[in-house]
Amino acid sequence: MLMRNRPELLEGMYAAFKAGMVIVPLNATLSATEVAYHLRNSGAAVLITDEHGAAEAGDVGVSVVATGEQYEGLLAEYTHKPPKTVDVGPETIAWLFYTSGATGRPKGAMLTHGGLAFIVASWLADLTPMDEHDVTLHAAPLSHGAGFHALAAVARGAHQVIPTAEWFDPREILELMRRTRVTNTWLVPTQITMLSDYLDGADPQLPHLRHVVYGGAPFPPTEFAAAVRAFGPVLVQLYGPGEAPMTISWLPAAAHPEPDGADVTTLRSAGWPRPGMDVRIVDPETGAELGTGEVGEVTAAGPAVMAGYWKRPDETAKTLHDGWLHTGDLGSIDEHGRLFLLDRSKDLIITGGSNVYAVEVERALLENAGVAEVAVIGTPDRTWGETVTAVVVPAGEQADELPEELAAHARVQLASYKVPWRFELVDVIPRNAHGNVDKRALRERFNRP
């Protein structure tokens, strides 16, 4: 399925589930080359798309059903025919969730009917309890995180609102939320910040809003504080890669600290393991479980974990061990059971024999009001092995003195070996189709002596 958010995407999902088929939702912004790869790799038989997707896909070698006259014609032809019952079990594959492919070609994580059922139940229990009176807004791609939110909304018969605009416009989104009395939504931090910026301290006039689920990127403390002031205590954080979609840990609204509170340690965490999921920190080399506060690889086990990668037995064997998913994320668990994420293991920067976790440096720099966005990478160095480089999007127009200001700020916040040696000011930080920072592109651009 290749289309922007629209009702046909959800219709197609449930039709495929009932027919015992496997869905492969694709981000609508994928290029023709990327679409062709996903179709070939998944072995898809049919592509359901919209006019934009049909033009982008071109001759893809599979049956194409485009929304509009063709789609409606098929519905009319089959609507009055009795449905065929197809038996599926908990282990039957239902969804190929393609990872972002930051370390190579995207891989299809095989999500089962049983896994999706657990994710839905967990979502309703922890993140957004709802019923038929609730109203869910889908302002993020249904091909990704919002798609799981939609499954939960359908399970409770909640109303679902899909904006018709192709781009996220804060003014239009807020007006839509007021008009339809939205009670819950799933957003990325960037979208929440855009809404807060647009409000600029004004009352959002959203008395019905109870849950705003967020995840997928660090939330700068200053931006988080603005969001809490704007929307109240409704933010709910989640964590989990596509191999266990957003169902490893969570930070409930009640656990979020006051925006002006002195203790922001909990906010820096990814919360606590979700009920029904086990989380351990292990040594990346030996697999041995580590103790409280020790940094290692985050692993998880439970019903939300994928069955494996589609047609990638070797990759599956590297990632799944005795039912445990090795996420590739580095983290630690403190004495209160809170999970702290430090970085992807592949992004670990080793400078002069010392380990630097990029996310720690990024969070420190984001505390400076002059920073709108930042990504930290390792830059090759003949003497030190790697040095720390910060790629920064300035928040204001006067940015000439920002690197010096940030270096001074970092020296206060971080150990000397963690302070970036180099600051690169850019207009935009590249992201992949899922909205994650494309650090490979940054390395290709800046990893030059």
C-alpha positions in Angstrom: 0.0 0.0 0.0 1.5 3.3 -1.2 -0.5 6.4 -0.4 -0.7 9.4 1.8 -3.1 9.2 4.8 -6.6 8.4 3.6 -9.5 6.0 4.5 -8.6 3.6 1.7 -5.3 2.8 3.5 -7.1 1.5 6.6 -9.7 -0.2 4.4 -7.0 -2.0 2.5 -5.2 -3.1 5.8 -8.3 -4.8 7.2 -9.3 -6.3 3.9 -5.9 -7.9 3.7 -6.0 -9.1 7.3 -9.4 -10.8 6.7 -8.2 -12.4 3.5 -5.2 -13.8 5.2 -2.8 -11.7 3.1 0.2 -9.7 4.3 0.3 -5.9 4.1 3.3 -3.9 3.2 2.6 -0.2 4.0 5.0 2.1 2.3 5.8 5.7 3.1 4.2 7.9 0.4 7.5 9.9 0.0 9.5 7.0 -1.2 11.2 7.4 -4.6 10.4 5.2 -7.5 13.6 3.3 -7.0 12.8 2.6 -3.4 9.2 1.6 -4.2 10.5 -0.9 -6.8 12.9 -2.3 -4.2 10.2 -2.9 -1.7 7.9 -4.5 -4.3 10.6 -6.9 -5.4 11.9 -7.7 -2.0 8.4 -8.4 -0.5 7.2 -10.3 -3.6 4.0 -8.2 -3.5 1.2 -9.3 -5.8 -0.9 -6.1 -5.7 -0.1 -2.5 -5.2 -2.9 -0.4 -3.8 -2.0 3.3 -4.3 -3.4 6.7 -5.1 -2.9 8.9 -8.2 0.4 10.3 -7.0 1.7 6.8 -6.1 0.6 5.3 -9.4 2.6 8.0 -11.3 5.6 7.5 -9.1 5.6 3.7 -9.3 5.4 3.5 -13.0 5.7 0.0 -14.5 6.2 -2.0 -11.3 5.4 -5.5 -12.7 2.5 -6.1 -10.3 -1.3 -5.5 -10.4 -2.0 -1.9 -9.5 -5.2 -0.7 -8.0 -5.5 3.1 -7.8 -7.9 4.9 -5.5 -10.8 6.6 -7.3 -12.9 5.1 -10.1 -10.9 1.8 -10.2 -11.0 1.3 -6.5 -14.6 2.2 -6.1 -15.5 0.0 -9.0 -14.0 -3.1 -7.3 -15.8 -2.3 -4.1 -19.1 -2.1 -6.0 -18.4 -5.4 -7.8 -17.7 -7.3 -4.6 -19.7 -5.6 -1.9 -22.7 -7.9 -2.1 -20.8 -11.1 -2.5 -20.5 -13.3 0.6 -17.0 -13.0 2.2 -14.7 -15.9 2.2 -13.5 -17.0 5.6 -9.7 -17.5 5.9 -8.3 -19.0 9.0 -5.3 -17.3 10.5 -3.5 -18.0 13.7 -1.3 -16.0 16.1 1.8 -17.0 14.2 0.5 -16.0 10.8 2.3 -13.1 9.3 0.1 -10.0 8.9 2.5 -7.1 8.3 5.9 -6.6 6.8 7.2 -3.5 8.6 10.2 -2.3 6.7 13.0 -0.8 8.8 14.6 2.5 7.7 17.6 0.7 6.4 20.2 3.0 8.0 22.8 0.3 7.8 21.9 -1.1 4.4 18.9 -2.1 2.4 15.6 -1.9 4.3 14.5 -5.2 5.9 11.0 -6.4 6.4 10.2 -7.2 10.0 7.6 -9.9 10.0 4.8 -8.9 12.4 2.2 -11.6 13.2 -1.5 -11.5 13.9 -0.8 -12.4 17.5 1.9 -9.7 17.8 -0.4 -7.1 16.4 -3.2 -8.2 18.8 -0.8 -7.8 21.8 0.4 -4.4 20.5 -3.3 -3.2 20.2 -4.2 -4.4 23.7 -1.0 -2.9 25.1 -1.7 0.4 23.4 -5.2 0.6 24.8 -4.1 -0.4 28.3 -1.1 1.9 28.6 -1.0 4.7 26.0 -4.5 5.8 25.0 -7.4 4.1 26.7 -10.4 4.9 24.6 -14.0 3.9 23.6 -16.5 4.7 20.9 -16.8 8.3 22.1 -13.2 9.1 21.6 -11.8 10.9 18.5 -8.3 10.0 17.2 -6.3 12.3 14.9 -3.9 10.8 12.3 -1.4 13.6 11.5 1.6 11.2 11.2 2.0 8.5 8.4 -0.4 5.6 8.8 2.2 3.5 7.1 4.3 3.8 10.2 3.5 4.6 13.9 0.1 6.1 13.4 -1.0 2.8 11.7 -0.7 1.0 15.0 -2.6 3.8 16.7 -5.3 3.3 14.1 -5.5 -0.4 14.9 -6.2 0.5 18.5 -8.9 3.1 17.5 -10.7 0.6 15.3 -10.6 -2.0 18.1 -12.6 0.4 20.3 -14.8 1.8 17.5 -13.4 5.3 18.1 -13.9 8.1 15.6 -10.8 8.7 13.4 -9.9 12.0 11.7 -7.5 12.2 8.8 -6.4 15.7 7.6 -6.8 16.2 3.9 -3.8 18.5 3.6 -0.6 16.9 2.3 1.7 18.8 4.7 1.5 19.4 8.5 0.1 22.9 8.9 -0.1 23.8 12.6 -3.0 26.3 12.1 -5.1 23.8 10.1 -4.3 20.9 12.5 -5.3 22.9 15.6 -8.5 24.1 13.9 -9.3 20.5 12.9 -8.6 19.2 16.5 -11.0 21.9 17.9 -13.8 21.3 15.4 -13.7 17.5 15.7 -13.0 17.4 19.5 -9.9 15.2 19.2 -9.2 13.3 22.4 -5.9 11.6 21.4 -3.2 11.5 18.7 0.2 10.2 17.9 2.8 12.8 16.9 6.6 13.1 16.6 8.4 15.8 18.7 8.9 18.0 15.7 5.1 18.2 15.1 4.5 19.0 18.8 7.1 21.7 18.7 5.5 23.2 15.6 2.2 23.3 17.3 3.7 24.9 20.4 5.5 27.5 18.3 2.4 28.4 16.5 0.4 28.9 19.7 3.2 31.0 21.2 1.8 30.8 24.7 -1.9 31.1 23.6 -4.5 28.8 24.9 -4.9 25.9 22.4 -8.6 25.6 23.3 -8.5 21.8 23.3 -10.5 20.9 26.4 -11.2 17.3 25.1 -7.5 16.4 24.4 -6.3 13.7 26.9 -3.4 11.9 25.3 -0.6 12.9 22.9 1.7 10.0 22.2 5.2 10.8 21.0 8.4 9.1 20.3 11.0 8.5 17.6 13.4 11.3 18.5 14.9 13.2 21.5 12.6 15.9 22.9 14.7 19.0 23.8 13.9 20.0 27.4 13.0 23.6 26.4 10.6 22.4 23.7 9.1 19.8 26.0 8.5 22.5 28.6 6.7 24.6 26.0 4.6 21.7 24.9 3.5 20.9 28.5 2.6 24.6 29.1 0.6 24.6 25.9 -1.3 21.3 26.1 -1.1 20.3 29.8 -0.2 16.9 31.3 -1.2 14.8 28.2 2.2 13.7 26.8 2.9 10.0 26.7 6.3 8.7 25.5 6.9 5.4 23.9 10.0 3.5 22.6 10.5 0.5 20.4 12.1 -0.1 17.0 10.2 -1.6 14.0 11.2 -5.1 15.1 9.0 -4.6 18.2 6.9 -1.6 17.1 6.8 1.0 19.8 6.2 -1.6 22.5 9.3 -1.9 24.6 9.0 0.9 27.1 6.8 3.9 27.9 6.7 7.0 30.0 3.1 7.7 31.1 1.8 11.3 31.3 1.7 11.1 35.1 5.4 10.3 35.2 6.4 13.4 33.2 7.9 16.0 35.5 6.6 19.5 35.8 8.2 21.7 33.0 9.8 24.0 35.6 10.7 21.2 38.0 14.3 20.7 39.2 14.3 16.9 38.5 14.2 16.1 34.8 16.0 12.8 35.1 12.8 10.8 34.3 12.2 12.9 31.2 15.6 12.0 29.9 14.7 8.3 30.1 12.5 6.1 27.9 10.5 5.1 30.9 9.7 1.6 32.1 9.3 -1.7 30.3 5.7 -2.2 29.0 3.7 -4.9 30.8 4.2 -8.2 29.1 7.7 -7.2 27.7 11.0 -8.1 29.3 14.0 -5.7 28.9 17.6 -6.5 29.6 20.9 -4.7 29.1 23.6 -7.1 27.8 27.3 -6.9 26.8 27.3 -6.5 23.0 30.2 -8.9 22.7 29.4 -11.7 25.1 25.6 -11.4 25.5 26.0 -11.5 29.3 23.4 -9.5 31.3 24.8 -6.3 32.8 24.1 -4.7 36.1 22.3 -1.6 37.2 23.7 1.5 35.5 26.0 -0.4 33.2 25.9 0.6 29.5 25.3 -2.2 27.0 22.9 -3.2 24.2 19.2 -3.0 24.8 17.4 -6.4 24.3 13.7 -7.2 24.6 11.5 -10.3 24.6 7.8 -10.6 24.5 4.7 -10.9 22.3 5.5 -7.7 20.4 8.8 -8.9 19.0 8.9 -9.8 15.3 9.0 -13.3 14.0 12.2 -12.4 12.0 13.2 -10.6 8.9 11.5 -11.5 5.6 13.8 -13.8 3.6 16.8 -12.7 5.7 17.7 -15.8 7.8 21.2 -14.6 8.4 20.1 -11.2 9.6 17.4 -12.8 11.7 20.0 -15.0 13.4 22.1 -12.0 14.2 19.1 -10.1 15.7 17.1 -12.7 17.5 18.7 -15.0 20.1 16.5 -17.4 22.1 13.5 -15.1 21.6 15.4 -12.0 22.6 15.6 -9.0 20.2 18.9 -7.3 20.0 17.9 -3.8 19.1 21.4 -2.4 18.4 20.6 0.5 20.8 22.9 1.3 23.6 21.4 2.0 27.0 21.3 1.4 30.7 18.7 0.7 33.4 18.9 2.6 36.7 18.0 1.6 40.2 14.4 2.7 39.6 14.0 0.4 36.6 14.0 3.3 34.1 15.5 2.7 30.7 18.0 5.3 29.4 18.9 5.2 25.7 22.3 6.4 24.8 22.8 5.7 21.1 22.7 3.3 18.3 25.8 1.0 18.7 26.9 1.8 15.2 26.9 5.5 16.1 29.3 5.1 19.0 32.1 7.6 18.8 35.4 6.5 20.1 37.9 9.4 20.6 41.2 8.8 22.1 40.0 5.5 23.5 37.0 7.0 25.2 33.4 6.3 24.3 31.1 9.2 23.4 27.4 8.6 23.0 26.0 11.0 20.5 22.6 11.4 22.0 24.1 12.7 25.3 25.9 15.4 23.4 22.8 16.2 21.3 20.7 16.6 24.4 23.2 18.9 26.0 23.4 21.1 22.9 19.6 21.2 22.6 19.4 22.9 25.9 20.8 26.0 24.3 18.1 28.3 23.0 20.1 29.0 19.8 19.7 25.4 18.6 16.7 24.3 16.6 18.0 20.9 15.7 21.3 19.0 16.1 22.9 15.7 15.1 26.2 14.5 16.4 28.6 12.3 14.4 32.1 11.0 14.6 34.7 12.5 12.2 37.8 10.6 11.3 41.0 11.9 12.8 44.5 10.5 12.3 45.6 11.1 15.9 42.4 10.6 17.9 40.7 8.0 15.8 37.5 10.1 15.8 36.6 13.6 16.9 33.1 14.8 17.8 31.3 16.9 15.2 27.9 18.6 15.8 25.8 19.5 12.8 23.5 22.3 13.9 20.4 24.0 12.6 20.4 27.5 14.2 17.1 28.7 15.9 17.7 32.3 14.9 19.2 34.4 12.1 22.2 35.6 14.0 24.3 32.4 14.1 27.9 33.7 13.6 28.8 33.4 17.2 26.8 30.2 17.8 29.6 27.7 17.5 31.7 29.5 20.1 28.7 29.8 22.4 27.8 26.1 22.0 31.4 25.0 22.7 31.3 27.0 26.0 27.9 25.6 26.9 29.1 22.0 26.2 32.2 22.5 28.3 30.0 23.2 31.2 27.6 20.3 30.6 30.0 17.6 29.4 33.3 16.0 30.0 36.0 17.6 27.9 36.4 14.6 25.6 32.7 14.8 24.7 32.8 18.4 23.7 32.5 18.8 19.9 35.7 19.8 18.1 33.8 21.0 15.1 30.4 22.7 14.6 28.7 22.7 11.2 25.8 25.1 10.7 23.2 23.9 8.1 19.7 24.9 7.0 18.3 21.4 7.4 19.3 18.0 8.8 18.6 15.2 6.3 16.0 12.6 7.4 15.0 9.2 5.9 11.4 8.2 4.8 10.5 7.4 8.4 11.6 10.8 9.8 14.8 9.6 11.5 18.0 11.6 11.1 20.0 10.2 8.2 23.5 10.1 9.9 24.9 8.2 7.0 24.2 11.2 4.7 25.8 13.5 7.3 28.9 11.3 7.5 29.3 11.3 3.8 29.1 15.0 3.8 31.3 15.9 6.7 33.6 12.9 7.3 36.4 14.6 5.4 39.8 15.4 7.1 
